[in-house]
Amino acid sequence: MKTLLKQLGPGLLFAGAAIGVSHLVQSTRSGADYGFGLVWVLVLIHIIKYPFFQYGPRYAAATGTSLLEGYLNLNRAVLIAYFIINLLTIFTIQTAVTVVTAGIASYVFPVDWSLTTWNVVITILCTTLLLLGKYNFLDNLMKFIVITLTISTLIAVGIAGYEPHQTIDFIQVLPTDAAGVAFLIAFMGWMPAPLDISIWHSLWSLEKAKEGKLTRKSAIFDFNIGFLGTIIVGTCFIALGALVMHNTGVQFSASSSSFAKQLIDLYTSSLGNWAFYIIGIAAFTTMFSTTLTTLDASPRVMSKTVELILGKTIKGSYTIWLAILILGTGCILFLLTSEMGTLIEIATILSFLTAPFFAIANYCVMNGKNVPLEDRPSKFLNAFSILSIILLIAFSIWYLTTL
């Protein structure tokens, strides 16, 4: 077991980044509103996105470089387009995950701090961990966090399923009303995560490679473990919403603190007060892992992107972008904290609409001339990738026609 945990790394960081708002908020709401009716969406979007997420660590293992270098090899315009897309989303995404984490912390922990104070404390804590511990500390910490959130979530589902408080119905549904379609697209946008996390994964893989040789087999195995974890935990949160919240008529608040209170109180009122800390730990570790990994990855990719575009190394680039991200997030937090729901919806929809760009770019990069023939995708995987790209584009067009 110890040897296995030592081998794992970027895959669990991927899981930590992915298991966040999409799982705690969107999956729970899916279960609350539709019961088990949208499990097909969770499974389908995982299948569709799988090859493009896998291409991150696979490309790093094959070439010893990240997907960012791959984008540059395709065309400088592709890398510049990525920079612009990322610049438009990183502040909103970081704000969304931080404010949800702060809302949960303000309710779970017996400390009389305001939501603003919690936002500041969480940001400072994450920043300190990243600057002092760097990648190795992040790698080891995330193993503990991901295992903790998985176990606590499974326990919660087991208890809720033992004596379900709602009628269990596995009939699958397809929302057709405007609000339902918007939710469906938002759900798929961040389930299990935006596709650009594949770039983060390629950079984390290169950091892990400093500890030893990175092979295609080990990189894909590590990724598959993390990817499987996102499916399991996502299904668990749908189950929790369906077993505890479905048909209760509760409308979730757009305020992060109110949402956290509603979420945890619904569980404790149905399962008993003893469930407070189990649900609280599951919820907090879910969001803290996302906040921490996102705060590390966004500056990491932005600094590397700028260096590749300019063609030179910039001293302290990571720290500079970390400061920019914190300042930008802080501005949004102080101005728009009460609009958590709107922020999440905007960020998730943007992530979904840009998914075809990343899917096409990753597919082209993985089949590029600089990738050894033996490391390129098989004919089956290439055919499946093309089908997935078509589906992502079709979903995007479908959503745009409903506006």
C-alpha positions in Angstrom: 0.0 0.0 0.0 2.8 2.4 0.9 4.6 1.6 -2.4 1.3 2.2 -4.3 0.8 5.6 -2.6 4.3 6.6 -3.4 3.8 5.9 -7.1 0.6 8.0 -7.2 0.8 11.7 -7.4 -0.5 13.8 -10.3 -3.6 11.5 -10.7 -4.7 12.3 -7.1 -3.9 16.0 -7.7 -6.2 15.8 -10.7 -8.9 14.2 -8.5 -8.4 16.8 -5.8 -8.8 19.6 -8.4 -11.8 17.9 -10.1 -13.7 16.9 -7.0 -15.1 20.2 -6.0 -18.0 22.4 -7.1 -19.0 19.9 -9.8 -19.4 17.2 -7.1 -20.4 19.0 -3.9 -22.7 21.6 -5.5 -23.8 20.4 -9.0 -24.0 16.6 -8.3 -25.8 17.2 -5.0 -28.3 19.5 -6.7 -28.7 17.0 -9.5 -29.7 14.4 -7.0 -32.0 16.8 -5.1 -33.8 18.0 -8.3 -33.8 14.8 -10.4 -33.1 11.9 -8.0 -30.9 9.4 -9.8 -32.2 10.7 -13.2 -29.0 12.3 -14.3 -26.6 9.6 -13.5 -26.4 9.0 -17.3 -25.0 12.5 -17.7 -22.3 11.9 -15.2 -21.2 8.7 -16.8 -21.5 10.0 -20.4 -19.5 13.2 -19.8 -16.7 11.2 -18.0 -16.5 8.8 -21.0 -16.5 11.7 -23.5 -13.8 13.7 -21.7 -11.6 10.7 -20.8 -9.2 10.6 -23.8 -8.5 14.4 -23.6 -7.7 14.3 -19.9 -5.5 11.2 -20.4 -3.5 13.0 -23.1 -2.1 15.4 -20.5 0.1 12.9 -18.5 0.5 10.7 -21.6 2.1 13.6 -23.6 4.3 14.5 -20.7 5.6 10.9 -20.4 6.1 10.6 -24.2 7.9 13.9 -24.8 9.2 15.1 -21.4 7.3 18.4 -22.0 3.9 19.7 -21.1 0.9 20.2 -23.3 1.8 23.9 -23.4 4.8 23.1 -25.5 2.6 20.9 -27.6 0.2 23.9 -28.2 3.2 26.0 -29.2 4.4 23.3 -31.6 1.0 23.3 -33.2 0.9 27.1 -33.7 1.7 30.0 -31.5 -1.8 31.2 -32.1 -3.2 28.1 -30.3 -1.1 29.0 -27.2 -2.2 32.6 -27.3 -5.8 31.5 -27.6 -5.3 29.3 -24.5 -3.8 32.2 -22.6 -6.8 34.5 -23.4 -9.3 31.8 -22.5 -7.5 31.1 -19.2 -7.2 34.8 -18.4 -11.0 35.1 -18.8 -11.8 32.2 -16.4 -9.1 31.8 -13.7 -10.3 34.5 -11.4 -13.9 33.4 -11.6 -13.0 29.8 -11.0 -10.7 30.6 -8.1 -13.4 32.8 -6.6 -16.1 30.2 -7.0 -14.1 27.4 -5.2 -12.8 29.7 -2.5 -16.1 31.2 -1.6 -17.8 27.8 -1.3 -14.9 26.5 0.8 -15.2 29.6 3.1 -19.0 29.1 3.4 -18.6 25.5 4.5 -15.8 26.4 6.9 -17.8 29.2 8.5 -20.5 26.7 9.4 -18.5 23.6 10.2 -15.8 25.1 12.4 -16.7 26.6 15.8 -15.0 29.9 15.1 -17.0 33.2 15.0 -15.4 34.7 11.9 -17.2 36.5 9.1 -17.3 35.0 5.6 -14.8 37.6 4.4 -12.4 36.6 7.2 -12.7 32.9 6.2 -12.0 33.7 2.6 -8.8 35.6 3.6 -7.7 32.9 6.0 -8.2 30.1 3.5 -6.4 32.0 0.8 -3.4 32.8 3.1 -3.3 29.2 4.3 -3.2 27.8 0.8 -0.7 30.3 -0.4 1.6 29.5 2.6 1.4 25.8 1.9 2.3 26.3 -1.7 5.2 28.7 -1.2 6.8 26.8 1.6 5.9 23.2 0.7 6.0 23.4 -3.1 5.1 20.4 -5.2 6.3 17.6 -2.9 4.3 18.8 0.0 1.3 19.3 -2.2 1.7 15.8 -3.6 1.8 14.2 -0.1 -1.0 16.4 1.4 -3.4 15.7 -1.5 -3.0 11.9 -0.9 -4.3 12.4 2.6 -7.1 14.8 1.6 -8.4 12.7 -1.3 -8.4 9.5 0.8 -10.2 11.4 3.6 -12.9 12.9 1.4 -13.5 9.6 -0.4 -13.9 7.6 2.9 -16.1 10.2 4.6 -18.3 10.5 1.5 -18.7 6.7 1.1 -19.6 6.5 4.8 -22.3 9.2 4.4 -23.8 7.4 1.4 -23.8 4.1 3.2 -25.7 5.6 6.1 -28.1 7.4 3.9 -28.7 4.3 1.8 -29.2 2.1 4.8 -32.4 3.9 5.7 -33.3 6.2 2.7 -35.6 9.1 3.5 -36.8 9.5 -0.1 -38.3 7.1 -2.6 -35.5 5.6 -4.8 -36.2 6.0 -8.5 -33.5 5.1 -11.1 -35.5 6.3 -14.2 -33.2 8.4 -16.3 -34.5 11.8 -17.6 -33.5 14.5 -20.1 -34.4 18.1 -19.0 -36.0 20.1 -21.9 -37.0 23.3 -20.2 -34.6 26.3 -20.4 -33.6 26.1 -16.7 -33.1 22.4 -16.9 -30.9 22.6 -20.1 -28.8 25.4 -18.5 -28.2 23.2 -15.4 -27.4 20.2 -17.6 -24.7 22.2 -19.5 -23.3 23.6 -16.3 -23.3 20.1 -14.8 -21.3 18.8 -17.8 -19.0 21.8 -17.9 -17.3 21.0 -14.6 -17.9 17.3 -14.5 -15.5 15.9 -13.6 -13.6 19.1 -14.4 -12.9 21.6 -17.2 -10.7 20.1 -20.0 -7.9 22.5 -19.4 -7.0 20.6 -16.2 -5.3 18.2 -18.6 -2.7 20.9 -19.0 -2.3 21.2 -15.2 -1.9 17.4 -15.1 0.9 17.4 -17.7 2.8 20.0 -15.6 2.3 18.0 -12.4 3.5 14.9 -14.2 6.7 16.7 -15.1 7.2 17.7 -11.5 6.6 14.1 -10.4 9.1 12.9 -13.0 11.9 14.7 -11.0 11.5 11.9 -8.4 12.1 9.1 -11.0 11.4 8.0 -14.6 8.0 8.8 -15.9 6.7 6.1 -18.3 3.5 6.0 -20.3 2.3 3.0 -18.3 2.8 4.6 -14.9 1.4 7.9 -16.0 -1.8 6.4 -17.4 -2.2 4.1 -14.3 -1.8 7.1 -12.0 -4.3 9.1 -14.0 -6.9 6.2 -14.1 -6.8 5.9 -10.3 -7.6 9.6 -10.0 -10.2 9.5 -12.8 -12.0 6.5 -11.3 -12.1 8.4 -8.0 -13.9 11.4 -9.6 -16.6 9.0 -10.9 -17.1 7.3 -7.6 -17.3 10.5 -5.5 -19.5 12.2 -8.1 -22.0 9.3 -8.0 -21.9 9.4 -4.2 -22.9 13.0 -4.1 -25.8 12.4 -6.6 -26.8 9.5 -4.3 -26.7 11.8 -1.2 -28.8 14.4 -2.9 -31.3 11.8 -4.2 -31.5 9.9 -0.9 -31.8 12.9 1.4 -32.9 15.9 -0.5 -35.1 14.7 -3.4 -38.7 15.9 -3.2 -38.0 18.1 -0.2 -38.8 21.3 -2.1 -35.8 23.1 -0.8 -34.4 25.8 -3.0 -30.7 26.3 -2.6 -29.4 29.7 -1.7 -27.0 31.7 -3.9 -25.1 32.7 -0.8 -22.1 30.4 0.0 -22.7 30.4 3.8 -26.4 29.9 3.5 -25.8 27.1 0.9 -23.4 25.3 3.3 -25.9 25.6 6.2 -28.7 24.3 4.0 -26.7 21.4 2.7 -25.4 20.2 6.0 -28.6 20.8 7.9 -30.6 18.7 5.4 -28.3 15.8 6.1 -28.3 16.2 9.8 -32.0 16.6 10.0 -32.6 13.4 8.0 -29.7 11.3 9.3 -29.2 12.7 12.8 -26.9 15.2 14.5 -24.1 12.7 14.6 -23.9 13.1 10.8 -22.9 16.7 11.1 -19.1 16.2 11.2 -19.1 13.3 8.7 -20.9 15.5 6.1 -18.9 18.6 7.2 -15.6 16.8 6.8 -16.6 15.4 3.4 -17.8 18.8 2.2 -14.8 20.8 3.5 -12.1 18.5 2.3 -13.8 18.3 -1.1 -13.7 22.1 -1.5 -10.4 22.7 0.2 -8.6 20.3 -2.1 -10.0 22.1 -5.1 -9.1 25.5 -3.7 -5.5 24.4 -3.0 -4.8 22.7 -6.3 -6.4 25.4 -8.4 -4.4 28.1 -6.6 -1.2 26.1 -7.5 -2.1 25.1 -11.0 -3.4 28.4 -12.5 -0.2 30.4 -11.7 1.9 27.4 -12.8 0.3 27.3 -16.3 0.0 31.1 -16.7 3.7 31.6 -15.9 4.8 28.8 -18.2 2.5 30.1 -21.0 3.9 33.6 -20.9 7.4 32.3 -20.9 6.7 30.1 -24.0 5.0 33.0 -25.8 7.8 35.4 -25.1 10.5 32.8 -25.6 12.4 33.5 -22.4 12.4 32.6 -18.7 11.0 35.1 -16.3 12.5 35.0 -12.8 9.8 34.5 -10.1 7.1 34.1 -12.7 5.1 31.6 -10.7 5.1 33.9 -7.6 4.0 36.9 -9.7 1.1 35.0 -11.2 0.1 33.7 -7.8 0.0 37.3 -6.5 -2.1 38.4 -9.5 -4.5 35.5 -9.0 -4.9 36.3 -5.3 -5.5 40.0 -6.0 -8.0 39.3 -8.8 -9.8 36.8 -6.7 -9.9 39.1 -3.7 -11.5 41.9 -5.7 -14.3 39.6 -6.9 -14.7 38.1 -3.4 -15.2 41.4 -1.8 -17.6 42.7 -4.5 -19.6 39.5 -5.5 -19.5 37.1 -2.5 -23.4 36.9 -2.4 -23.6 35.8 -6.0 -22.0 32.4 -5.6 -24.7 30.7 -7.7 -24.2 33.1 -10.6 -20.4 32.9 -10.5 -20.5 29.1 -10.6 -23.0 29.0 -13.4 -21.0 31.4 -15.5 -17.7 29.6 -14.9 -19.1 26.2 -15.6 -20.9 27.2 -18.8 -17.7 28.9 -20.1 -15.7 25.8 -19.3 -18.2 23.7 -21.3 -18.3 26.0 -24.3 -14.5 26.0 -24.5 -14.2 22.2 -24.1 -14.2 21.6 -27.9 -11.1 23.9 -28.3 -9.1 21.9 -25.7 -10.3 18.5 -27.0 -9.2 19.4 -30.6 -5.9 20.8 -29.4 -5.1 17.8 -27.2 -6.0 15.4 -30.0 -3.8 17.2 -32.5 -0.9 17.5 -30.0 -1.0 13.8 -29.1 -0.8 12.9 -32.8 2.0 15.4 -33.5 5.3 14.5 -35.1 7.2 15.1 -31.9 5.3 12.2 -30.2 7.0 8.8 -30.8 4.8 6.4 -32.8 4.6 3.9 -30.0 3.3 6.6 -27.6 0.6 7.9 -30.0 -3.1 6.9 -29.4 -4.3 3.7 -31.0 -6.7 3.8 -34.0 -9.5 3.0 -31.7 -8.6 5.8 -29.2 -8.2 8.3 -32.1 -11.6 7.3 -33.5 -13.2 7.6 -30.1 -11.6 11.0 -29.6 -13.0 12.2 -32.9 -16.5 11.0 -31.9 -16.1 12.7 -28.5 -15.1 16.0 -30.2 -18.2 15.8 -32.4 -20.4 15.2 -29.3 -18.8 18.1 -27.4 -19.5 20.5 -30.3 -23.0 19.2 -30.7 -23.7 19.8 -27.0 -22.4 23.3 -27.3 -24.5 24.1 -30.3 -27.6 22.6 -28.6 -27.0 24.8 -25.6 -26.5 27.9 -27.7 -29.8 27.3 -29.6 -31.7 27.2 -26.3 -30.6 30.7 -25.2 
